């Protein structure tokens, strides 16, 4: 039997944990990243992206960017081509690609 080690990872300080936000863990350029976007119509559509730096002791979350999305944007889906994030908008049949590196 192998000795598996599990470790608790804290979320970023300004991370909102509620049903009114869509959140997801992704891999961005080989690092663990967290993406969050509000779901409710009256909330400002700010897509937040954090990246976890494992070279620090216990790892540190750094907010990479905050993107103001169109009001019709619904939720982030995945990272694509390293810097691009695909966002569902308008309805489930349409996608928006946004480059977080620019």
Rosetta silent file (secondary structure, phi, psi, omega in degrees, C-alpha in Angstrom):
SEQUENCE: XXXXXXXXXXXXXXXXXXXXXXXXXXXXXXXXXXXXXXXXXXXXXXXXXXXXXXXXXXXXXXXXXXXXXXXXXXXXXXXXXXXXXXXXXXXXXXXXXXXXXX
SCORE:     score description
SCORE:     0.000 S_00000001
   1 L     0.000  136.092 -178.977    0.000    0.000    0.000 S_00000001
   2 L   -86.229  157.826  177.342    1.358    3.442   -0.900 S_00000001
   3 L   -97.234  100.773  179.151    1.571    6.387    1.450 S_00000001
   4 L   -89.753  141.066 -179.824   -0.555    9.113   -0.085 S_00000001
   5 L  -117.059  125.178  176.950   -0.261   12.634    1.233 S_00000001
   6 L  -109.770  146.793 -176.347   -3.166   15.061    0.991 S_00000001
   7 L  -135.072  138.533  176.465   -2.817   18.759    1.610 S_00000001
   8 L   -79.809  133.784  177.418   -5.377   21.492    2.262 S_00000001
   9 L  -116.315  120.496  177.940   -5.171   24.422   -0.162 S_00000001
  10 L   -75.151  151.604  176.888   -6.682   27.721    0.953 S_00000001
  11 L   -86.455  163.594  177.139   -8.589   29.845   -1.542 S_00000001
  12 L   -58.916  152.083 -177.229   -7.595   33.466   -2.356 S_00000001
  13 L   -58.786  -39.096 -176.847   -8.622   36.052    0.246 S_00000001
  14 L   -97.193   22.838  175.980  -11.051   37.866   -2.074 S_00000001
  15 L   -78.450  132.674  179.417  -12.647   34.660   -3.418 S_00000001
  16 L   -99.785  118.042  179.138  -16.461   34.618   -3.069 S_00000001
  17 L  -102.690   95.973  177.713  -17.889   31.240   -2.119 S_00000001
  18 L  -160.286  169.275 -179.946  -21.610   31.316   -2.921 S_00000001
  19 L   -72.607  -10.917 -178.938  -24.192   30.072   -5.403 S_00000001
  20 L   -88.560    6.243  177.295  -24.239   33.469   -7.122 S_00000001
  21 E  -127.668  141.191  172.056  -20.737   32.902   -8.563 S_00000001
  22 E   -98.437  127.155 -177.939  -19.470   30.363  -11.072 S_00000001
  23 E  -130.410  150.141  177.656  -15.987   29.154  -10.149 S_00000001
  24 E  -156.148  146.071  174.734  -13.635   26.640  -11.655 S_00000001
  25 E   -92.955  138.490 -177.617  -10.125   25.293  -11.278 S_00000001
  26 E  -141.002  171.314  171.286   -8.019   25.185  -14.440 S_00000001
  27 E  -109.571  123.271  178.619   -4.422   24.750  -15.556 S_00000001
  28 E  -122.731  113.525 -178.644   -2.883   27.912  -17.008 S_00000001
  29 L    50.826   41.962  176.124    0.664   27.581  -18.379 S_00000001
  30 L    83.111    0.285 -179.655    1.292   24.600  -16.094 S_00000001
  31 E  -113.867  149.388  175.179    0.026   26.299  -12.923 S_00000001
  32 E   -66.474  131.322  178.427   -3.171   25.778  -10.963 S_00000001
  33 E  -132.066  157.574 -179.768   -5.544   28.660  -11.619 S_00000001
  34 E  -127.043  130.279 -179.911   -8.935   29.690  -10.317 S_00000001
  35 E  -120.908  136.699 -178.930  -11.505   31.548  -12.408 S_00000001
  36 E  -140.817  140.330 -179.654  -14.620   33.179  -10.980 S_00000001
  37 E  -146.048  136.580  177.689  -17.507   35.106  -12.525 S_00000001
  38 E   -67.509  146.163 -178.316  -20.813   36.348  -11.033 S_00000001
  39 L  -100.849  -26.552 -173.577  -23.941   34.589  -12.315 S_00000001
  40 L   -76.828  143.472 -174.206  -26.730   36.966  -11.293 S_00000001
  41 L   -61.128  -34.184 -176.531  -27.999   39.494  -13.845 S_00000001
  42 L   -81.604  -10.315 -179.986  -27.688   42.510  -11.524 S_00000001
  43 L   -82.454  143.435  175.520  -24.035   41.790  -10.643 S_00000001
  44 L   -65.714  133.647 -175.944  -21.264   43.478  -12.611 S_00000001
  45 L   -81.462   82.749  176.882  -19.683   40.864  -14.896 S_00000001
  46 E  -108.178  113.709  177.325  -16.110   40.851  -13.611 S_00000001
  47 E   -87.362  119.960 -179.562  -14.169   37.711  -14.492 S_00000001
  48 E  -109.015  138.057  179.784  -11.356   37.206  -11.968 S_00000001
  49 E  -126.973  123.876  174.518   -8.367   34.931  -12.589 S_00000001
  50 E  -114.357  149.683  175.613   -5.912   33.848   -9.879 S_00000001
  51 E  -124.951  139.182 -178.760   -2.780   31.718  -10.349 S_00000001
  52 E   -95.123  125.387  178.560   -1.181   29.650   -7.597 S_00000001
  53 E   -97.149  107.739 -177.521    2.581   30.006   -7.167 S_00000001
  54 L   -82.631   -7.908  179.449    3.886   26.740   -5.722 S_00000001
  55 L   -74.225  -20.201  175.302    7.463   28.009   -5.403 S_00000001
  56 L   -78.727  155.555  176.095    6.431   29.932   -2.280 S_00000001
  57 L   -62.129  128.687 -178.269    6.116   28.100    1.045 S_00000001
  58 L    64.155    6.367  178.402    2.571   26.652    1.201 S_00000001
  59 L    72.275  146.382 -178.760    1.792   28.238   -2.187 S_00000001
  60 E  -135.082  132.968  174.768    0.447   31.741   -2.767 S_00000001
  61 E   -85.303  133.120  175.171   -2.509   32.860   -4.894 S_00000001
  62 E  -123.416  129.193  177.998   -1.855   35.915   -7.082 S_00000001
  63 E   -74.024  117.754 -177.268   -4.658   37.657   -8.932 S_00000001
  64 E   -78.539  -45.369 -177.540   -3.562   37.624  -12.562 S_00000001
  65 E  -162.514  160.524  168.841   -6.311   39.782  -14.026 S_00000001
  66 E  -127.784  125.869 -175.980   -9.850   41.087  -13.724 S_00000001
  67 E  -116.844  128.450  174.779  -11.797   41.322  -16.975 S_00000001
  68 E   -84.507  113.726 -178.034  -15.010   43.296  -17.443 S_00000001
  69 L   -91.597  162.774  172.991  -17.194   41.052  -19.599 S_00000001
  70 L   -61.444  147.608  179.396  -20.177   41.947  -21.745 S_00000001
  71 L   -57.254  -25.867 -179.186  -23.455   41.803  -19.762 S_00000001
  72 L   -81.653   -4.811  177.943  -24.573   38.859  -21.921 S_00000001
  73 E   -65.916  141.437 -177.038  -21.577   36.762  -20.808 S_00000001
  74 E  -106.031  -61.533 -177.553  -22.646   33.800  -18.718 S_00000001
  75 E  -159.878  152.452  176.375  -19.708   31.828  -17.348 S_00000001
  76 E   -73.900  143.624 -178.785  -16.077   30.873  -17.989 S_00000001
  77 E  -108.814  -56.139 -176.785  -15.570   27.398  -19.432 S_00000001
  78 E  -165.413  163.108  172.507  -11.870   26.618  -19.908 S_00000001
  79 E   -87.097  145.737 -175.313   -8.420   27.851  -20.826 S_00000001
  80 E  -144.027  135.393 -179.243   -7.380   27.259  -24.413 S_00000001
  81 L    56.149   45.653  177.229   -4.029   27.874  -26.136 S_00000001
  82 L    67.372  -60.311 -172.853   -2.355   28.835  -22.833 S_00000001
  83 L  -104.691   -8.090 -175.935   -3.631   32.437  -22.522 S_00000001
  84 E   -95.443  136.204  174.545   -7.155   32.283  -23.968 S_00000001
  85 E  -115.024  134.083  177.456  -10.217   31.620  -21.864 S_00000001
  86 E   -92.131  129.594 -178.232  -13.474   30.541  -23.469 S_00000001
  87 E  -121.012  131.653  175.602  -16.560   32.190  -21.998 S_00000001
  88 E   -75.421  134.258  176.906  -20.148   31.123  -22.672 S_00000001
  89 E  -143.786  163.561  178.110  -22.313   34.060  -23.680 S_00000001
  90 L    63.953  -63.732  172.560  -25.767   34.915  -24.999 S_00000001
  91 L  -155.308  179.505 -173.589  -26.854   31.292  -24.867 S_00000001
  92 L   -67.623   -8.445 -176.861  -25.125   27.949  -24.663 S_00000001
  93 L   -93.892   -5.218 -177.124  -24.389   27.905  -28.376 S_00000001
  94 E  -117.026  141.217  178.832  -22.078   30.933  -28.465 S_00000001
  95 E  -125.904  147.808  175.706  -18.522   31.275  -27.136 S_00000001
  96 E  -119.955  131.822  177.706  -16.306   34.280  -26.583 S_00000001
  97 E  -104.170  129.466  179.641  -12.517   33.899  -26.538 S_00000001
  98 E  -128.395  131.690  179.255  -10.548   36.322  -24.363 S_00000001
  99 E   -90.613  113.326 -177.287   -6.753   36.496  -24.096 S_00000001
 100 L   -76.831   -9.760 -179.693   -5.812   37.059  -20.428 S_00000001
 101 L   -85.695   -6.628 -178.026   -2.225   37.913  -21.388 S_00000001
 102 L  -108.425    0.000    0.000   -3.159   41.177  -23.124 S_00000001
